[in-house]
Amino acid sequence: MKTYLDCIPCFFKQAIRAAKILNIDELKTKKLLDELGLLINQMPLESTPPELGRIIYGKIRDLTGNPDPYKNLKQKDIKEALRLYPNIKELISRSVDPLMTAIKVAIAGNSIDFAIDTDCDIEDELNKTLKQQFAINNFGQFKYYLNNTYEILYIGDNAGESVFDKILIEQLNKPTIYVVREIPVINDVTYQDAIDSGLGDVATIVSSGSDAPGLVLKTCSNEFLKIYENSKFIISKGQGNYEALSDEKKNIFFLLKAKCPVIVRDLDVSVGDIIFKGINAE
């Protein structure tokens, strides 16, 4: 997905929000915004939003001198999600359609997005999402491909959400490769975050080799690109990964909550809608 003009003020809002969360002083924040303005001047609209996001959050790491400035927040979200894990597993076991329920649980975790908002009640979001109807629902196609695949490539998004990804992977019951960011960016899941979430028990965890807040393929490692090219069935979580991969020719199923106006227009849905969209799947 290309970058739209509406994305530009959002980049500045993200930078200011991150500076406040991390207690960056006004002078450093102003420097960050000045540099961001220069970067935007050089970035073509044909670039995907995560490509510029990668640069923004790299600058934030440099300003703070902290390689993982959201670490404490990520650990808090993982801890809260793990607290809910036993009850969610029980709920899924009693549901009429355990797979569909697990998918909704995984999407509920997508509400934990520090690029959009830091005030997220995970349990409340879970309860609301389980009652929602999909704005886009390609569940039938998904089940067909799931039944006819040996291995799943599962592209993770945020750290707290990874606990809910584990729940879905357990329900899928197929060999799964779980993809994480190479180094910390926003609250996206890294290798250690995935281990802390228990994903090592249900999937093979691999790094994309990228530090972008979305799977920007040209920033990924050659090792990961080989895995990606050989994959026949891909699950992609979250808005950043949708922005980066929505124009791909691979068979990809996107699970996300629509949280910004640009995504809403691109998908022709409403803010807050839950999305289960397959591309190149017939």
HELIX and SHEET records of a PDB file:
HELIX    1   1 CYS A    7  ILE A   21  1                                  15    
HELIX    2   2 GLU A   26  GLN A   42  1                                  17    
HELIX    3   3 PRO A   49  THR A   64  1                                  16    
HELIX    4   4 LYS A   71  ARG A   94  1                                  24    
HELIX    5   5 PRO A   98  ALA A  108  1                                  11    
HELIX    6   6 GLY A  109  SER A  111  5                                   3    
HELIX    7   7 ILE A  122  LYS A  131  1                                  10    
HELIX    8   8 PHE A  139  ASN A  147  1                                   9    
HELIX    9   9 GLU A  161  LEU A  172  1                                  12    
HELIX   10  10 TYR A  191  ASP A  196  1                                   6    
HELIX   11  11 LEU A  199  ASP A  201  5                                   3    
HELIX   12  12 LEU A  217  THR A  219  5                                   3    
HELIX   13  13 ASN A  222  ASN A  230  1                                   9    
HELIX   14  14 GLY A  238  LEU A  245  1                                   8    
HELIX   15  15 PRO A  261  LEU A  267  1                                   7    
SHEET    1   A 7 PHE A 134  ASN A 137  0                                        
SHEET    2   A 7 ILE A 274  ILE A 279  1                                        
SHEET    3   A 7 ILE A 252  LYS A 257 -1                                        
SHEET    4   A 7 ILE A 234  LYS A 237  1                                        
SHEET    5   A 7 ILE A 152  ILE A 155  1                                        
SHEET    6   A 7 THR A 176  VAL A 180  1                                        
SHEET    7   A 7 THR A 204  SER A 207  1                                        
END                                                                             
